[in-house]
Amino acid sequence: MAKSAKKRPNFNIFVVGQAGRLSYEALLFVASLRQSDPDFKGRVLVGEPQPGPNWPRDPRMADHIRAALEGLGAEIIPFDTPVFGDPYPNGNKIEGLLAMPKGEPFVFFDSDTLVTGKLSDIPFDFTRPAASMKREGTWPVIELYGPGYGDIWKSLYDKFDLEYEPTLDLSKPDEFWERYMYFNGGWFFGACPQEFGQRFLDYAQAIQTDRPEPLVCQELYPWLDQIALPLVIQSFGGGRPGPELDGLDGDTTCHWRILPLMYAREPDHSIQVIEEVTAPNKLKKIFKEYDPMLRMIYQGRGQKVRAMFDRNNLPRREQMIRNQIKREGFWMR
């Protein structure tokens, strides 16, 4: 056992897979990892929520998709969802961490992520957690006569006795949203998934049930995980990712999110990878079951969307891209 422990890879990968869309996305993630980083020796853990009172329907994946994942070397780990479940499925990324191996460094990815390079070459520092900066200023929404960004964010750090000042990006002006530490939950990492997950759960529940006064007029859903995430990262001594992590949301991974958006705006290499990964007949039979993949990848609708946009001159906001795709009748998710 001691010998195998020495050979244990330095981090595990965690994604969520459940019945429906996420099962196909998780399979695509694992297939792209195997193609783009065949030397990755870590464990690939696909968390699967289990039936319970918070799920009106069985959230477990279909047997043939489970078999395909296991055929690619992934391990399926069940987890319970006593807090969130179907009313807030984003909570899967929080509660699922509690089923991960304790004390083993982890990297979480949203299932709608494509691995396009050597993930094993990314120099993660698990003593300093970080998360994705591929985000827009979606939260908070500032009311005309309400508290500003600074009051809102400071109230959260104060609630959990965390330092606020070190989280500010002083290169950005006061009351500009990018001054305040805010992440996309598409990827994040830490030293111990159970410790990270428990604190994530504690903070999210505390915000949900007893929000600070400046948050009274703020909508918490679907942003709750992204509200709590910077606080969790700060509490473990982390912060914004440094340049050594540029491959994430860069040359190494692509958080594609929705297929029409991927074809509209992601680089040629990402499109090449997704079409190569989905080509083998064994996987093609499965991916064709999911209508957006059938139409966007196999029936060529994605390439029609791609022809509508200049990647060097994309609309400034995502909503503008969505609207243009919808006008042409190509939107689906």
Secondary structure, 3 states (H helix, E strand, C coil): CHHHHHHCCCCEEEEECCCCHHHHHHHHHHHHHHHHCCCCCCCEEEEEECCCCCCCCCCCCCHHHHHHHHHCCCEEEEECCCCCCCCCHHHHHHHHHHHCCCCCCEEEECCCEEECCCHHHCCCCCCCCCEECCCCCCCCCCCCCCCCHHHHHHHHHHHCCCCCHHHCCCCCCCCCHHHCCCCEEEEEEECCHHHHHHHHHHHHHHHHHCCCHHHCCCCCCCCHHHHHHHHHHHHCCCCCCCHHHCCCCCCCEEECCCHHHHHHHCCHHHHHHHHHHCCCHHHHHHHCCCHHHHHHHHCCHHHHHHCCCCCCCCCCCHHHHHHHHHHCCCCCC
